[in-house]
């Protein structure tokens, strides 16, 4: 992750742990080639798939994480507290995808 995003994410994870919630990342930075592969496997978001057009993904800029939110308590915690750390739920249909956008939450 981009250094400020990484520091903010570490703070989020620590705060969640203090509340008894464990948050793990399932995906973060992706190179251009990795994004091409993801689109080839999962399709473009604009066409109903799950991948951003290569070169436009916030993962490629080090500004996004995919979190393991299979536990409703984890998702509820991130939704309630993510903005305190600059993270927003930015992509419809992807509750696991969180982007570092502190300018949107201040």
N, C-alpha and C positions, 0 to 999 in steps of 0.2 A: 504493500500500500504506500501511497504518497505519505511522507512523514507526518504531516499534521493529521491526516485521516487515521493513520496507524495509532498515534498517541490518543486520539479521541476514542477510537475503538477499544484500546486497552482500558481506558477509563470506564467505558460502558460495560465491558466485561467484568471489571472489578466491582462496579456498583451493583451489577446483577448478582454477582456471587455473594455480596453482602446481604442481598435480599433472598438468598437461597436459590437463585436461578443460574443454571449453567448454560452458557452460550458458546457454541462452537461454530467455526467457519467451515463451510463445505467447499467454497470456491472464492477466489479473490482475483488477483491480477491475472490477466490473460494476454498473451502476445497476439499480434495480428493473426499469425498462423493458427494459433489455438482458437481464435474467434472464427476463422474460416471453417475450421474443423467442426466447431460447435454448430454453426449455421448449416453445414452439410448434413449433420446428424439430426438436428432438432428444428430446422427451418427458421425462416426469418419471422420475427415478431409481427411485422406488418402484414404477413401472410398467414397468421395464425400459429406460428411457431414460437420458439422461446429465445431466439438469438437476435441481437442487434446487428445491423449491417456492419461488417468488418470495417474498422477505422473509426466507428462512432460509439462503441461501447464504453461506458464509464469504467468497466473492468480494465480496459486497455490503458486508461489514464490513472489507474491506481486509486480510484475514487469509489469503488463499490465492493461490497462483500455479499456473498450468499451465505445466510446463516441457517443452521439446522433449527427449523421452527416447527418440527413435527409435534412437539409438545405445546398444547394451547397456552399453557402458562408462560412459556418462553416467548411466544408470539405476542401475547398480551403485554408482557413486560417491555419488550422492545417497542411496541406501538406506543405505550404510555411514556417511555423514558428515552427512546432513541433521539428525539429532537433536542433534548438537553445536551447531547453530545454531538449534535450537528448532523445526525443521520435521519434521512427521510425514506419512507416507503414510496419509491418513485415510479414503480412499474406495475400497472394494473395486471392482474393475473399471476403476479409473482410475489407472494407475501414473504418469501425468503430473501428477496433482493433489497438491499439497503444501500443508499448512496450518501456519501459525505457531501452535504450541501449546507454548510453552516450559515451562509448568507440568507437562506430561506427560512431559518428558524429563529434568527435573532431579532 
